[in-house]
Amino acid sequence: MAKFERKGKNELQAISTASLPDIVFMLLFFFMVSTTMRETTLMVRSQLPEATEVNKLEKKSLVSYIYIGPPMRQFQSLFGTEPRIQLNDSFKSLDDIRDFIASEREAMKEDEKPLLTTSLKIDKETRMGIVTDVKQELRKASALKIVYAARKADKKK
């Protein structure tokens, strides 16, 4: 049998780094596109109640959020422990809800204004009195499409 001999030295080939910047920029672009930033800083505790029949909202751009619940610990020294209403990034009163809905409508396109949905994210320990008051103010502001946010209940129970 014949023996094969290699001509040349056994050197490893150098890895080409020419495409390395392309890979880095593709990763950067991917994370820039796929990352979403939180729009509102939560100032109230919002432990949502559980529900068995839960539907997901389709167009979140048409939804305005109202948070109701007791303030977080860092805000309790200023605002107490009673449930408060949070609109965007600040605590507001019932009287400010109409202005909030009007400003949300103004920020929308004309054909989307009737589709405005108000999502109430309410802590499960909050009493219904403040929720009823908020609903009355929403009725006065002609924001009649209301959605209650909830977590899906475990079926194992």
N, C-alpha and C positions, 0 to 999 in steps of 0.2 A: 504494500500500500504506500501511496505517496503521502508525504507530509506537506502541509500547507504552511508557508511562512509569511508572516506579515512584513510588509515593507514599510517602514516608518516607525515612529515612536508611539507608545500608548499614552497619549495626552488627552485629557478631557477637553471637550469643546467649551468655550466660554458662552455663558448664557447671554443672549442679546437683550439689552435693556432699552432698545429703541422704542418698544411699545409700552413701556412702563408708564409714561405720562398719560397715554391714552386710557389705560386701565384706571388710573387714579381719577381722571376726570369723569369717566363713565360712572364710577362708584359715587363720586361727589354729586353728579347730576341725578343719579337714582335716589339718593337720600334726600336731596332737595325737593324732588318731585313727590316722593312718597310720605314725607313728614308733614303733619298738620299741627298747627299751633293752637293752643287753647285760647279762645277769644275772651272768656270771662274768668276772672279770679273768684272762686267761691268764697264767700264770706259767711255763709250760713251752713249749718250741718244739714245735709240732705241725704238721709238714709231712706231710700225710696221703699214704699210698701211693695209687697209681692202680689202678682196677679196671675190668673191661669190663662186668660185669653189676652195675649199680647201681640200687637202689630207694630212693625217697624215703620217709621216715617219715611216717605219716599224722597221728597225734596226738602232737605234741611235748610236751604236758603230761604224758604218761605216761612220758617218757624221763628217766633220770638219766645224767649224763655223768661219766666218769672219764677224765682226761687223763694220759697217760704220755709222758714225753720228757725231754730234758735241760733244765735251767732256762734261762730267758732270761738274757742277758748281765748285767743289773743284779742278778740273784740268784745268779750263779755264784760270787761271792766268799763268800757265806754257805753255799751248799748244794753247791758243787762242780759238776762237769760230768757226773756220772753220771746216768742217767735217774731221774726221780723221779715219784711219784704225786701228782696234784693232785685233791683232792675239794673242790668249791665254790671258795672263795678262798684255800685254804691247802694247803701240802704236808703229806701224811699218810703213815703207814706202812701196811704190809699189815694190821696188826691193827685199824686204824681203818675198814676197808672194811665190816665187818659192822655197826658202829654207823651208818655212813653210809647203808647200805641200809635199816636199821631206821628211821632218822629220815625217809628219803624215803617209806617206806611209811606212816608215821604221818601225814604231811602230805597223804596222798591220801584220797579218798572210799573207803568200804568196798567198793563194787562195782568200783572201779578197781584195787585192790591186786593182784589176780592178773595184771593186764595190765602191770605195771611192766616196762619194758625198760631195760636198761643198755647205753649206747652207749660203746664204748671208742674214744677218739680218741688214737691212738698215732702217735708220730713214726715215719717210715719207717726211720730208722736204729736204732731201739730193738731190742735183742735179745729173742728170744722167751722167755727165762728169766723175766723180770719179768712178762711178759704171762701166762705159765702160772701163776705164783704168784697173780696177781690173779684169774684165772679159778677157781683152787682156792678162794680166799676167797669169791668170789661163789657158788660151789657150796655152801659151808658156810652162807652166808646165805640159801640157797634162792632166789637170783636167777638163774634158769636161762635167762632170755631175754636173750641177748647179741647186740649188733649191733656190727659193726666199721665205723667211719666211714672213707670213702674218697672220693677225687676220681674223676670219670669220666675214663677214659683217652681220649686223642685217637685217632680212627680212622684218621688219616692215616699212622700209622707203619707 
